[in-house]
């Protein structure tokens, strides 16, 4: 039922979802509440959005710089998404995992597939599902950070992205942010430390294991979203 805890190497937490399903909000909170986690800062060729900071949210580089990194085989994964390039540098990730540090990735399904192929034993894959497609569309429009044509392209890609849910070990429906976060947190902690309470771990692992075990309806919800129910 659960992934075996990893103690000698770090855990590579991969969180994916269609745009607007809430993965960034959830991953940021997990980072804030669990300092043992590090955020993997990706490289991208897109322009910064309002409030984004170089080196914190992304490394913003030119298409020419990005191409150079590809030529030098510096990426663990890279993809062309919504008209821009995104990539994860391989060396800092491997160094962190080898040192026993946990890293979290906010990536699309393509990035998740590449990362889990590169580090299969270290990966914990979680897919965030929207309550329904209407709410997903509303969230994208409320962002007001993308042009209408960009929003429309992302809506068109939503079903395609949702079709990849079977590639993930854990599915979480983000119909209530607090509940979704508790499931994400429990999923991470049971992978990192196991399912039995330990005196050296300041988390109620038994209770978190119960939260993970109770998360049984997400797969049926995913199938309904993509028309497989």
N, C-alpha and C positions, 0 to 999 in steps of 0.2 A: 504493500500500500504506500509505503514511504520510501524516499530515496535514502540510501545509506549515508550517514554523516561523514563529512570529509574533514579531517583534522590536520593532516600533514600538508596539504595544499589548500589554497583558497577556493572559494566557491564563485563561479562565474554565473551571476544571476542575470538572465536574459528576460526582459519584459517587453512584449510586443502588443500592438493593437492597431486597428485602423485609426487614422488621424481623428481626434476628437473623442475617443473612447475613454481617455483619462489616464493613460499610462504615465505621462510626465508628472502629473499631480501626485500620483501614488508613489512613484519611485523617489521623488523629491522628499516626500514625508518619511519614507523608509530610511533614506539617507540621513535625514535630520535626527531621527530618533535612535539610529544605530551607528555610532561613530566607527565601528569596525568595518563598515562598508565604505568603499571608495567608488566615486562615479567615474566611469570611463568617458572622457571628453573626446568626442568624435571630431573629425575634420570635415568641413563642408565648403562647397563653392558658393552657396547661397549667401545673400546679404543678411546681416543681423536684423532680427525683429526688435521692435521697441522693448527695452528693458534687458535684452540679452547682452552678456558680457563675454568678451574674448577670453578664452582659457577657462571659463567657468561653465558656459553653456555649450560652446563649440570652439574649435580652432577654425577661424574663418580665413580661408586661403583662396588664391586665384586658381582658375582652371589649369593654368600652366604649372603651378606648384603641385597641384593634385596629380597631374599626369606624371610629373617627375617622381613622386612617391610611388606611383604604380610601377613605373619603369625600374625603380630600385627595389621592388618587391617588399615595401615597407608596411603594406596593409595586411591585416588578418582577414579583413573583408572590406569590400567597397561595392557601392551600387549607385545606379542612376535612378533617382526617385523624384517624381513631380518636377522634372526639368532641372534638377540640381544633383551634384555628386556628394555622396557621404561615404566616409570610410573610418575604420578603426585601426590605428597603428598597432602592429603586432608586438614589438619589443617591450613596451611598458606593461602590457597585459601579462605577458609570460613572466616578466620579472616579479610582478605583484603576486600572481598565483603561486609561483615557486617559493615565495617568501611567506606563504600562508595567509595572504591578505585577500579578502573578499571584494569582488568588483561587481557593480551593477551596470547594466546596459539598457538604455532606452532606445530600441532599434525596431525597424520593420521586420517582416517575416524573412526577407532576403538576408538581412544582416544576421538575424537569429539562426538561420540555417547554416550560414557560413561559419559563424562563431562556434556553434555546437559541433560542426564537422571538424573544426580545428582543435577544439578542446572537449571531446565528447564526455570524458569522465568527470570533468570539472563543472559541466553546465547544468543549470537548473532553469528550465524554460517555462515561462508563465505567459499566458495570453489573456489580455483584458478584453472583455466583450461589452458592447453597449447594451442598454436595456432594450432598444429597438432602433431601427434605421431612421425613424422620424426624429428621435431625440439626438441621434448622431448628427443628422443634418442640421438641426437647430444649434447644437454646440459649435459646429464649424462656422455657422453664420454669425454667432454671437462673439466669436473671437475678434472680428473686425481687423485682423492683422494681415489678411490675404486678400488679393483681388478677387472679384466674383468668379472670373474664369478659373482661377486656381481652386477655389472652393468647389466649383462644379466638377473639376477633374478629380478632386479627392473623393467626392461623393460617388463618382462613377467607379472609382477604384475600391470602394469600401467592401463590396460583395466579394471581389476578387481576393482581397486581403483576408477576409473572414473565412474563405475556403481553406485556408492553411491551418485552421485551429487543430486538426488532428496531429500536427507535427509537434505539439506542445504537451509537456507532462502535466501541466495544471492549467485549468481554465477558471477565470473569475469574472462574474457578471458585475459590472459597475452600475448597479441600479440604486445603490446607497453608498456614498463615499466612505462612511465610517465602517460599514460592514465589509466592503471590498478591501479596505486597508487592513482590517483585522485578519482577513484570509491571506492576503499577501504577506503580512508580517509573520503569521503562523507558518506559512509555507516555507519561508526563508529560514526561520529559526529551527524548524524540525529537520530541515536538510543540514543546517550548519552544525547542530548540536545533538541531534537524535530526538527520540520521543519520550525518553525517561528522564525525570528530574534528576539533576546532579548538583552537588553542593558547590561546585566551582563555576556554575552557570547561573547568572542572576535573572533567569527567565523561567516561568512556570511551563516547562516543556510538555508535561502531560496535558495541560489545558490547551496549549497550542496544537498539540497533536489531535485533540478532539475537534478543534475548529477545522483543521484540514480534512479530517474524516467526514465531517458533516457537510462539506461542500460537494454535494452529489448531483445537483440539478443543472450545473453549468453546461455540461455536454449536450443535454437535451435542448437547452436554450440556444446553443450554438447551431445545432442542426436546424432548429426552427428559423433562425436568422438567414441561413443559406438555402432554405427550402428543402431540407432533407428529412424533416420530421414526418 
